[in-house]
């Protein structure tokens, strides 16, 4: 088993984790990537709800969504990797620089988009990320999607178009455009990770979070968190931001960028449902109908891909 030197040294000091690592090692790449992407999206789904429940201004929210995950994950990685954290960061090269850039931009545009349009609109625009990922992967990685993934992308893309008709009628163009920019950033980021499968880009994502917080400093009006924001903001930043961004940064190393972003389409329907249940912002009937098509497509796609990977593994 050829492991990086830093990982070998870490496992020599942590035998229990090494045992768990061996269990995970038995999973196929498809199983690992699908599991990471699915768990990440489940953590992300209440994110839009938390953003709407918070009373903090947009740039204050961007700041805390940068600084809290940065501190949390940075300290965690220092405990795991110690000074190797910086070695891993600097060894990521231009892949790391690209990922820092795209990761920073998407973190800012997502929040500003949510604040300027309906939650469903932003999530629908982000749902174009799988199509964009497939196009970029075909061009730059010579990794076109297989037939199952391509069919899934086409079906979900038309479901997005169906849902987006309602968005266009409402005229939320500024928020929708920023949502689309977020989708482009997600696609570029996933393709970048996929092209650097042997590199750990989590440290680059950590730096990206620091840049997000630094950028927000120029626009923030107040750092004060009051009443329910004292609970909502830190909870959101850890559960819906810190944990998912680590998982999402790792997942494309095992499955294609398009497949990773396919899982994000689950948020297109689950996110608005959280908002609907808690603050009564009802999604359109088109969002619900298109969302059911998306969920069904992803479920079938994932089942077939996992089944095929298990057959090859055996």
N, C-alpha and C positions, 0 to 999 in steps of 0.2 A: 504494500500500500504506500504510494508515494505522496507524502504529505509535505506541505511547506515547513521549513525549519522552525518558524515561529509557532506553528500549530503543534509540532512534535514536542517542543519544549514545554508548551502549556499543558499538554496532555500528560506529560511525565509527572507533573505536579498535581494533576487532578484525575485520578484513576476512575472515579465514578462517572465523570463527564466523558471520559474516553470510552467507557462501556456503553453509555447512551449513544455516543457517536457511532460505535460499531453497529448498533441497532438501526440507526438512521441510514448508515452506509448500505444496508441491505435493500433499502427502497430503491426503486428505479428513479432515474432523473425526472421522468414524467410525474411520478408520485410525489417526489420532493417539491418540484416546482409548483404543481397544482395545490398541494397542501399549504405551502407558504403564501401563494397568491390568494387562496380562499380565506385563510385565517386573517390575512392583512385586510381584505375587503370587509370582512365581518366586523373588525375593529373600526373601520372607517365609516360604516353606514350611519352611525348617529352623529357624525361630524357636522353635517349641515344643520341638524337640529340644535346642537350646542351653539353654533354660530348665531342662529336666530334667537336663542334664549339669552345670550349675553347682551349686556347693555353698554359695553365698552366700544369706543369709536373704532372705525375700520383699521387705522394704522396702529392703534394700541393693541388690537387683536393680532395683527400681523407680527408685531414685536414679540408678544408673549408666545405666539405659535412658533417663533424662531428661537427665542432664548431658553424657554423651558425644555423643549426637546433637545436643544444643544447641550445644556448642562446635564440633563438626565443621561443621554446616550454617551456623551463624552466621558463622564465619570464611570459609567458602566464599562466602556471599552478600555479605559485606563486600568480598571480592576482586572480585566481579562487579558489584555495584551501588554499592559505596562508601557514602557517606552517604545515597544514595537509598533504602537499606534502610529507614531510619527514616521517610522520606517515604511509602514504599509501605505500611509498617505502619500509620501513623496515618491514611492515606487509606482503609484498609479499612473504617473505620466500625463499625457494629453487626454487620455480617457477620463482621468480624474478631473481635469480642468473643464472638460465639456460637461461632465455630470454635475459639477458644482454650479455651472452656469444655468443649465436647464432646470435643475432642482430648485435653485433660488427663484427663478422666474415663475415656475409653476406654483410655488408656495404663495407668492404674492398675488398672482392673477386669479387664483382660485378664490381667495378670500374676498378680493375686490369684486369679482364676478357675482358671488353669492349675495353681496350687499347691494348689488345694482340690478338684480333680476330675480325671478322666482327660482327657488331651489331646483325644481324640476328642469327649468331651462338650462341652468349651469350643468347639471348632471347629464342632460341629453347631449350637450355640446361635447362634453368630455367623453361621451360614449363613441365619438368618432375616432378615438385613439387607436383601437385595434386595426381599423382600416389604414390609418396613417402608418402604424408600426409595420404592417404587412408590406406596404409600398416601400418604406425606407429599408426594411430588411432585404427585400428583393434587389434593390438598387445597390446598397452598400455592402451587404453581407453575402450576397448571392444565395440567400436563404428564403426562397419563396414559400408561402404557406402551403401545407398539404391540402388535399381536396376537402377533408372534413373541416379544417380550420377556415378555408376559403369560403365554403358554403355557409358556415356559421357567421363569418364576417358579413357576407352579403345579406343574409336574412336579418341580422341585427342592425345593419346599416339602414335597410328599408324600414325597419321598426323605428329607428331614430328619426328618419325623415317623416314618418307618419306622426310621431309625437311632436316633432319640431314645427309642424304646421300651426299648431296652437300657439306656440311661442312667437312665431312671426306675426300672428294676428294681434298679439299684445304689444308688439313694437319695442321689446326690451333689447335693442340692438347693442348698446354699449356693454351690458353685462354678458350678452351672448357671445360677442366677439372675444371678450376676455376669457370666456369659457373655452372657446375654440383655441385660443393661444395656449391655454392650459393643456388641452388635448395634444397639441403639437409638441409641447415640452415633454409630456409624458411619453410620447412615441419616441422622440429623440433620446430621452433618458434610458428607456428600456432597450433600445437598439445599441446604445453605447455600452450598457452593462453586458449585453449579449456578445458584443464584439470583444469584450475583455473578460471572458469567462474565468481566466486563471488569476484575475486580480480581485482584491477585496475593495469595493468602492464605498463601503459604509463610512469610513473616515471622511471621504470626499463629501458625502451627504451631510455629515456632521458639520463640516466647514460651511456647506451651503446654508444650513440653518443659522449659523452665526452671521453670515452675510445678510440673510433675510432680516434678522433682528437689527443689524447695523443700519441697513437701508431704511427701515421703519423709523429709526431715531430722528431722521430729518423731517418727518411729517407728524409724529405723534403729538397729541395735545395733552394727554395726561397718563401717568403710570399707575394711577390709583385704581385699585379694584375694591368695589363696595358690594355689600349684601351678597346676593347669590353668585356674583362673579368670582368671589373668593373661592368658591367650590367649582363652579362650572368651568372657568378658564383653565386652572391647573389640571382638572380631570380630563378635559378635552385635549389638552396639549400632550398628555402622557398616553391616554388610551387611544385617541383617534389620530395622533400625529407621530409621537415618538416610536411606539411599537410598530405601527404599520410601515413607516418609512424604512426601518431596518429590514423587515421581511420583504418588502417590495424591491429593495436594492439587491437582495440575494436571489430572489425567484428567477429572474431572467438568465441566471447562470445555468439553469436546469431545463427550462422550456423556452420556446421562442417568445420574442417580444410581443408579437400579436396575441399569443395565447394568454400571456400575463395580463395584458390590457383587456382581453375579453372578460376576465373575471370582474374587472371594474364596472362592467355594465350592470352587475347586480345592484350597484349603488343607485343606478338610474331609477329603479323601482322601490328598493328598500328605503333609500334616503327620504324620498317624499312621503312614504308611508309613516316613518317616524315623525316627521313634521306634521302630518295630517292628524295622527293620533294625539299628539301632545299640544300643539298650538292651533290646531284646526285650520291650517292652510291647506285646503283641499286641492289635490292634483286633478288635472283634467281627466276626463274619461279616456282621452287618447293616450295619456301618460300611463294609465293603468292597463289598457289593452295592449299597447306596445310593450310595456314592461313585462307582461305575462309571456309574450312571444320571446322576449330576450331571455328571461329566466329559463323557459323550456328549452330554448336552443342551446344555451350554455350547459344546462344539465345533461342533455343528450351528447353534446360534443365532449364534455369531460368524461362521461361514462365510457364512450367508445375509445377515447385516447388512453384512458387508464387501463381498460381491458386489453388493448393491443400492446401496451407497454409491459403488462404483466406476462402476456404470452411470449413476447420476445425475451423477457428476463428469465423465464423458465426454460 
